[in-house]
């Protein structure tokens, strides 16, 4: 990892923001470039920020006023390259499904360790998504609850090559790594990825991973039981 990862902090707790900024100062490859105490202020700052200082990842709290984290994530969909980590004290199963629908790259409790948070940031910067072991458990529950939504037509619509690409994406391989393994150009892999997203109706890598698990194309659990 060569580039500095640019971070945005969006949280209405000033002390929490200051603590996070202090934490990242000790990391040579992570830099806080934007801070805001609510969603509206953050959106305004994004409009005026120089492209060289545009954040790669935004760490967002849920409970904020006048615009909460859910509303903010919806608004941020126009910034397709901006990845989102939700940091919340409301880290529970009931919230996880909503996080999946929003397409966030990670959902972490506010009491996470520094090591876990840095690992999440670095993984998302390189791969686009980060799941903890607890996330895997909640994901399995979420998939089982949605099992009746399986669509065989969509699964059949994917070519063998596209299914190969899906599996490698789920293993968190980059476009270049997939290209090297399948003896394809990076541009071809990027085209496959975009076509897959369009076919399955997913907005990003998170949605693609959920699709793969629900269609039994990928099992991230050691003790997995097929959901159908």
C-alpha positions in Angstrom: 0.0 0.0 0.0 1.7 3.2 -1.2 -0.9 5.9 -1.2 -2.1 7.7 1.9 -5.6 6.7 2.7 -7.7 9.9 3.1 -10.4 9.7 5.8 -13.5 11.7 6.6 -15.0 11.7 10.1 -18.7 12.5 10.4 -19.8 12.3 14.1 -21.6 14.8 16.3 -19.5 13.8 19.3 -16.6 16.2 19.2 -14.5 14.3 21.8 -15.0 11.1 19.7 -13.8 12.9 16.6 -10.8 14.3 18.4 -9.9 10.9 19.7 -10.2 9.3 16.3 -8.0 12.0 14.7 -5.4 11.5 17.4 -5.5 7.8 16.8 -4.9 8.2 13.1 -2.0 10.6 13.6 0.1 7.7 14.7 -0.5 5.8 11.4 1.8 7.0 8.6 -0.6 5.9 5.8 -3.9 7.3 7.1 -4.8 11.0 7.1 -8.0 12.8 8.2 -8.9 15.3 5.5 -12.5 16.2 6.4 -14.4 16.5 9.6 -18.1 17.3 10.1 -20.6 17.0 13.0 -23.6 16.3 10.8 -24.6 15.0 7.4 -25.6 18.3 5.9 -22.4 19.9 6.9 -20.4 17.0 5.4 -22.2 17.2 2.1 -21.5 20.9 1.9 -17.8 20.3 2.5 -17.6 17.6 -0.2 -19.0 20.1 -2.8 -16.1 22.5 -2.1 -13.2 20.1 -1.5 -10.3 19.9 -3.9 -10.1 16.5 -5.8 -6.6 15.9 -4.4 -8.1 16.0 -0.8 -11.3 14.1 -1.5 -11.7 11.3 1.1 -11.4 7.7 0.1 -13.4 6.4 3.1 -15.9 8.1 5.4 -16.4 7.0 9.0 -20.0 7.8 9.8 -22.1 7.7 13.0 -25.8 6.8 12.7 -27.4 9.0 15.4 -26.9 12.6 14.2 -29.2 15.6 13.7 -30.6 17.1 11.5 -29.5 14.4 9.1 -28.8 10.9 10.5 -26.3 8.4 9.1 -28.9 6.5 7.1 -30.0 9.6 5.2 -26.4 10.6 4.7 -25.4 7.3 3.2 -28.3 7.5 0.8 -27.1 11.0 -0.3 -23.5 9.8 -0.7 -24.5 7.3 -3.4 -23.7 10.0 -6.0 -20.1 9.7 -4.9 -19.6 6.2 -6.2 -15.8 6.1 -5.3 -16.4 7.1 -1.7 -16.5 4.0 0.6 -18.4 4.1 3.9 -17.8 2.6 7.3 -20.6 2.9 9.8 -19.3 3.2 13.3 -22.1 2.8 15.8 -22.9 1.9 19.4 -26.0 0.1 18.0 -24.1 -2.8 16.5 -26.7 -5.6 16.4 -28.4 -8.1 14.1 -31.4 -5.9 13.6 -29.3 -3.2 12.1 -27.1 -5.4 10.0 -29.6 -6.1 7.3 -30.2 -2.4 6.9 -26.5 -1.8 6.5 -26.4 -4.4 3.8 -29.2 -2.7 1.9 -27.4 0.7 2.2 -24.3 -0.9 0.6 -21.8 0.3 3.2 -18.4 -1.3 3.1 -18.2 -2.1 6.8 -20.3 -1.9 10.0 -18.3 -1.7 13.2 -19.1 -1.0 16.8 -17.8 2.2 18.3 -15.8 0.2 20.9 -13.8 -1.5 18.2 -10.0 -1.8 18.8 -7.6 0.4 17.0 -6.2 -2.6 15.3 -9.6 -3.7 14.0 -10.4 -0.3 12.7 -7.1 0.1 10.9 -7.5 -3.3 9.4 -11.0 -2.4 8.2 -9.7 0.8 6.6 -6.8 -0.8 4.9 -8.9 -3.7 3.6 -11.6 -1.5 2.3 -9.1 0.7 0.6 -7.7 -2.3 -1.2 -10.7 -4.6 -1.6 -13.8 -2.4 -1.2 -15.5 -4.4 1.7 -14.6 -5.7 5.2 -16.5 -8.3 7.2 -15.6 -9.4 10.8 -16.3 -12.9 12.1 -19.4 -11.5 13.9 -20.5 -9.9 10.6 -20.3 -13.3 8.9 -22.6 -14.7 11.6 -25.1 -11.9 11.1 -24.8 -12.3 7.3 -25.7 -15.9 7.5 -28.8 -15.1 9.5 -29.7 -12.3 7.0 -29.3 -14.7 4.1 -31.4 -17.4 5.7 -34.2 -14.9 6.4 -34.1 -13.8 2.7 -33.8 -17.3 1.3 -37.2 -17.2 -0.4 -36.0 -14.4 -2.6 -33.7 -16.7 -4.7 -34.0 -16.0 -8.4 -32.8 -18.8 -10.6 -33.2 -16.8 -13.7 -30.6 -14.3 -12.5 -28.2 -17.1 -11.5 -28.6 -18.8 -14.9 -28.0 -15.4 -16.6 -24.4 -15.3 -15.3 -21.9 -17.0 -17.6 -19.3 -19.5 -16.3 -16.6 -16.8 -16.6 -18.8 -14.3 -14.7 -19.3 -16.8 -11.9 -15.6 -17.3 -11.7 -15.1 -13.6 -11.3 -17.8 -13.4 -8.7 -16.1 -16.1 -6.6 -12.7 -14.3 -6.8 -14.3 -11.0 -5.9 -15.7 -12.7 -2.8 -12.2 -13.8 -1.9 -11.4 -10.1 -1.9 -9.0 -10.3 -4.9 -8.4 -7.0 -6.7 -9.2 -6.6 -10.4 -5.5 -7.1 -11.3 -5.2 -10.2 -9.2 -8.3 -11.7 -10.9 -6.9 -10.7 -14.3 -3.6 -12.5 -13.5 -5.4 -15.7 -12.3 -7.8 -15.9 -15.2 -5.3 -14.7 -17.8 -7.4 -11.7 -18.7 -6.6 -8.0 -19.0 -7.6 -5.8 -16.1 -10.0 -3.9 -18.3 -11.8 -7.1 -19.2 -12.2 -8.0 -15.5 -13.5 -4.5 -14.9 -16.1 -5.0 -17.7 -17.1 -8.4 -16.2 -17.6 -6.8 -12.8 -19.7 -4.0 -14.2 -21.8 -6.4 -16.2 -22.3 -8.6 -13.2 -23.5 -5.7 -11.1 -26.0 -4.7 -13.8 -27.3 -8.3 -14.1 -27.9 -8.9 -10.4 -29.0 -5.4 -9.6 -26.3 -4.8 -7.0 -24.8 -1.3 -6.5 -21.4 -2.3 -5.3 -19.1 -5.1 -4.0 -21.1 -5.5 -0.8 -24.3 -6.3 -2.8 -22.3 -8.7 -5.0 -21.0 -10.6 -2.0 -24.5 -10.9 -0.5 -25.8 -12.2 -3.9 -23.0 -14.8 -4.1 -23.8 -16.1 -0.6 -27.5 -16.2 -1.1 -27.0 -18.1 -4.4 -24.6 -20.6 -2.8 -21.7 -19.4 -5.0 -19.6 -18.5 -2.0 -19.5 -19.7 1.6 -17.5 -17.6 4.0 -18.4 -19.7 7.1 -16.5 -22.7 8.3 -19.6 -24.4 9.7 -21.9 -23.1 6.9 -25.2 -24.8 6.3 -26.7 -24.2 2.9 -29.5 -21.6 3.3 -31.9 -23.6 1.0 
